[in-house]
């Protein structure tokens, strides 16, 4: 190009939503952003169902890939329009996401990701003309993605290592990016271990009866008072329109506090309370009555919601406990705990400890950060040295496959109960 590009775009291609940043390469400042639902949701809420649809026919494969590419291309053009930035001043687009999102975006085969032993088609970093992947930008614009570690540990997981400092830390560190697939990294002086837990869409607000993402109007916190009437915290204030993952965790912790749910996750059926309704489908905790809800329908957490969340939290907790064991690091020895993903900064960590989602890590410094993957992508946009370092990272990581892993199954079963983790 005659002139050096002034701007770059970072894209976090999440299973449920796509986040895009327009970054001034001279300053590293984000000058525009866009967050949109991932239109691939129409073809499956989780990665496995999306793979099944993708592989069912050539036409469906094009539908899934084009949906993501068109969404990203449209989003970028909307950002430059809103910021009055010349699209010709963009030189680089960096796309991160889990392995499935990565493969679908680049039109790679997902056959090896549909069944064990789960292997990525290509793990190397990708650098192609943006036009080749449907991005309506100049012919000299490059679309780049960092490498894949293995299986479901994709480029987004490498961003977790950058932002948390896990890549080069000399401390005992746990980093976690919670989503439909939850990436977990444990660092100790003995090395760096990573795994991906199939936590499902529940914590992202999807699939819960009244679930929504962690956006304005979402119930993010619940506390049951002496009368058991829920006192709710709503993102952005005002009346709620649903409950997000952090709100669901808070509600379950409150149910445990008030002894309205036992350690096995069963909500009491014998409690005659105004806010605890017994329906033919099972008990439910009403968080907001219809007259207070934006949707004019009551917002609640049901017994079936709890069961779904129970599987998700057991997957995350079980994977974390296994990695700590591999690293020979006990929870009290952890110095740093880093959390990002769907919870962002909204999760009350005490609630997470109470239900056994995470160990308490009583000696750790905690950092909660919204959008770790996109922040990592922002960082490598203008730093060639950092890009080079991240391309070497997979060789330094001990990847643990959880499928058919008997140790993981042991910890998964132990983590089913809603009790604090003590080991």
N, C-alpha and C positions, 0 to 999 in steps of 0.2 A: 504493500500500500504506500502511496506517496507520503501520507502523514501517519504518525503513530495513532492508533485508536485511542480515543479519550475515555470511552466507557466500556464496561463489561456487564454481562448479565449472569446472575447466579440463579439456579433453579433447583428447588428441592421437590422432587417428584414423589410425593407421598402417596400411600395407598388410598387415603381418603381425601386429601387436599394437596393442591400444588401451590407452593410459595415461590415468588419471583422477586428478585432485587435488581435494580439498576444501580450500578456502582461507578462512581467517578474514580478512574484508575490512578489519577494523580494524587488523590487524597485518601482513597479507601472509604469514602463516605457513601452511604446508601442514599441516593437522591430520589428514589421512587420505588414503590413496592406494590405487589398485587397478590392476594390470596384468593384462590377459587377452588370449588369442589373439583375433585378429579372426576371427569366425566366417565371414566372407565367403571365407576361404581355401578353403572347400568348393567355391566357385564359380570359383576360379582363383587361382593363386599370384601372378600379376603383374597389373598394371592392365589390360593389353590383353585378356588372357583373361577377366578379370572383366567388361570392357565387352562382349565378345562374348556372354557368358552373359546379361548384363543386357538386351541388345537383342534376344535371340532370341525373347522372348515377353513379353507384359504380365505374366503370372504370374511369370516369372523376374525381371522388373524389381522386382516387389513383394518377392520372396524376398530379393534382395540388399539392398535398402533396409531392409526390416524387420529383417534380421539385424543390421545395424549399430545401428539405433535401439534394438532390444530389448537388445542387449549393453550399450550406453551407459546406458540407463535402469536395467537391473538392477544394473550396476556402481555407479551413483550411490546407489541405495537400499541396497546392501550397505555402502558406505562410511558413510553416515549411521547405519546400524544399528550398525556396529562402533564408531563414535565417539559414539554417543548424541546426535547432533545432530538437532534437529527439522527435517524436510524443508521445513516452512513458513518456515524462516529463510533458505532459499536464494533469491536474487533473480536470479541471472544464471548462465548456462552458456555458456562460450566453447568452440567447437569449431574445431580447426585440423587440417589434413591436406593431402595433395596434391590437385590439381584433381579427379582421378577420385574419390577418397574423398569429397571435398566434394560433388561432383555426385550421387553415389550416396546419400549421407546425406540430402540435401535433395530427392531425387526429381527432379533435373533431367535433361534429355536428355544422353546421352553420345555421340550420333551424331557430333558434330563433333570428338570426341576419338579416334575409332576409326581415322581415316585422315588423311593430310596434307590440308590444311596445319595440322591440329590447333588448334582454337580452342575456348575455353571458351564455354559457353552464356550464362552471365552472370558478369561479373567484379566487380560491385559488392559491397560488404559486405552481409551478410544479417542481419536482426534480426527474429525471428518469435517468437510464443508457443511456449514449450517443448512444450506439449501438441500443437501442430500438427506436430511432428516426433517424436511418440511418446514423449516423456519424461514419465514419470508424476510430475509435480511440480505445484505450485500454478498456478492460472490466470494469475497475474501474473508468473510466471517467464519471462524472456526467454532465447532461445537466439540467440547472436550468432557470426558468423564474419567475420573481416577479409576484405578483397578478394583477388581473384586477380590476379596479374601478367599471365600469359598462358600458354596451353597447359598444361604440367604444372608450372608454377611457381605453387603454391597458397598458401593462408594459412600453412602450416607454414614455407614459405621466408621469409615476412616475419618470422616469429618468429626465424629464424636471423639476420636482419639486426639485430633488437633485441638479442639476447643477445650476439652477437659484437661489437656496436658498429659494424658496417659501414655502417649507415645514415648516420652523421654523422662517421665517422672522417676525420682529416686525414692518415692514414698509408696506405702501401701494405699492403693487407690481403687475405687469402684466407680465406674461410669456407666450410666444406663440411659438409653433413648427409648421411651415407652411409646408404642404404637401398635398397629395391627400385628406387626412383627417387632418384637422388642430386642434390641441389640444390647448386650451386656459385655463390658470389658472389666477385667480384674488385673491390676498391675501389682507386682511385688518385686523384691530384689531378685527373685528367681526367674522372672520373665513376665510375659503379657499373654493372657488367655482371653478368648472371645467366644461367644455363642449367641445364637439367635433363638429366642423363645417364641413359639407360635401362640401369641397371647390373644389373637382374635380381635374383632372390631369393637368389643364391648366398652373398653376404656376410652375409645375415641367417640363414644356417644352413640355409635351405630348399634343397631340390633336390640338396644334396650327399649322397653315399651314406650317410655317418654324421653328417650335419649336424643341429645343433640351434641354437636361439637362444643368445645370450650370457647364459645363466642358470647357476645353481648346477649343477655337474657337467659344464660345458662345458670342453673343452680350449681354453685361450686363448693358450698359448705352447708352442713346441716348440724344443728345441735338441738337435742331434745331436752326441754325444760322439765320442771317438776310435774307439770300437767301432761307431759309428753307431746305438747304442741311443738311442731318443728319450728325452730328459728333458722331461717335460711339466709345464705349470702348469695346474691345474684351478681354475676359479672356485669358491670356497667350500671348496677342499681336498677330500681324500678321493678315491675312485675316480671315473673319468670315465664319462659316459654318451653322449658324442658330442663333436663338434668344432664350434666356432662360427667366424665369419668371421675374427676376429683370430688364432685358432689356425691356420686354413688359410693365412693370409698368413705366419705364423711358420714353418709347416712348409715352405712353398715357399722362403722365404728360407734355411732350413737346408739344403734340398736343393741350392740354388745354392752355398751356402758350401762344402759337401762335394763339389761337382762331380758330384752324382748327378742333376742336371737341367741341361740346356743352356739357352742363352738363348732358344731357341724354345719352351721348355716341355716338351720330351720327357724323361721320366724314363728313366734308363739301364736297358737290358735285359740288359746283360752283367755286371752287378755281382752276384756271388754273396754276398749278405748275408742274415743272419737276418731283418732287419727290412724288407728290400726284396723283396717277393714278386712273382713273375712269374705272373700268372694268364692264362687264355685271353682275358679281356677287356682285358688290359694290365697293366702294373706298378702296384703300390700300395705306399705306405709305411705299415707297421703302426705305429700310435702306442701302442696298448695291446692286449695279448692278451686273449682272452675271459675268462680267470680273474680278470683285474684290472678288467674292465668291469662297470658296474652292470647292463648289459643281458645280460651273459654271452655277448656276441658281440664279436669283435675290432673295434676302431675304427681306421680307416685313411683315408688320403687317396689316391684313385686317379688314374690318368692322365686319366680322363674328368672327374673333379672339377677337375683342373688346367686342362683345356681350357675348362670352363665359367667358372672364375674368371678365366682369361686374357681372355675377352671382356669380363667385367665390369670388370676393372682397366683395360683399354684404353679402355673408354668413359669412365671417370672421369678417367683421366690425359689422354686426348685432349681432353676438354671443358675441363679446367683449363688445359691449354697454349694452347688457342684463346682463352680468356678473358684470359689473361695477355698474349697477343699483341694483343688488342683494346684492352687497357688500357695497352699500351706499357710493360709492367712485366716485367722479367726476374726469375727466381727469386732472385738475390742481392739484389735491390732490395726484396723483400717484408719488411716490418717485423713483421707479425702474421700468425699462422696459427692458425685456430680450427677444431677438429674436433669434431663431435658425430654422433649417430645410432647405428647398430647397434654400432659399435666402442666408443662411450662412452670410458671411460678404460682399456679393456683392451688396445688396440692398442699394440704396440711400434713406435714410429715408425721406428726403425732398420730393422726388417724391411720396412716399407712403402717406405722409400727404396731398399733393396736390390733389390726386384723391380720398381721403377719405377712404383709406384702414385702417389706424389707426388714432385715435385722435392725436393731436400734443404732448400731455403730456409735456407741456412747463417747468414743474419743475422737470422732471424725469432725473435720470442718465440712459443712454442707454448702453446696452451691446448687441453686435451682435456676435454670436458664431456659427461656422460651426460644425455640428455634435453633438448637445447636447445629443441626445439619446445614441449614442455610447460612449460618454464621461461618462455619468452616469453609463452605464454598466461597463466601465473600473473601475470606482470608487468602485462599489460593488463587483468586482471580489475578492478582497483580504480583504474586510472589513466585517466580520461576523456581527458586531454590526450594520453597515449600512443596511445590508440585513434584519436584524431583525426589524429595524426601518421602512424600506420601506414596510414590510409586514403588519405593523399596520396602515400605512398611509390611506388606503381606508376608515377606520372608521372616519377619521378626515376631509374628503372631502365632501362638499355638491355638488352632481352631478346634473346638469341641463340637462334634455333631451330636445332637440330642436324640435324633430318631433312633429307636431301638437301643438306646443307651440305658443299660440296667441301673447304673448309678443315678442317672437323671430320674428314672422312673421311681426309684426309692425316695428321692427328695421331693418329687412331684406329689407322691402320696402323702408324705409327711406334711407337706405345705397346704393340704386341703383344708385343714382346720383353721378357724378364725381365732388364732391365738398368737401372741408375740413369739418371734423366732428367738430361741436362746442359744443356738449353736451356729 
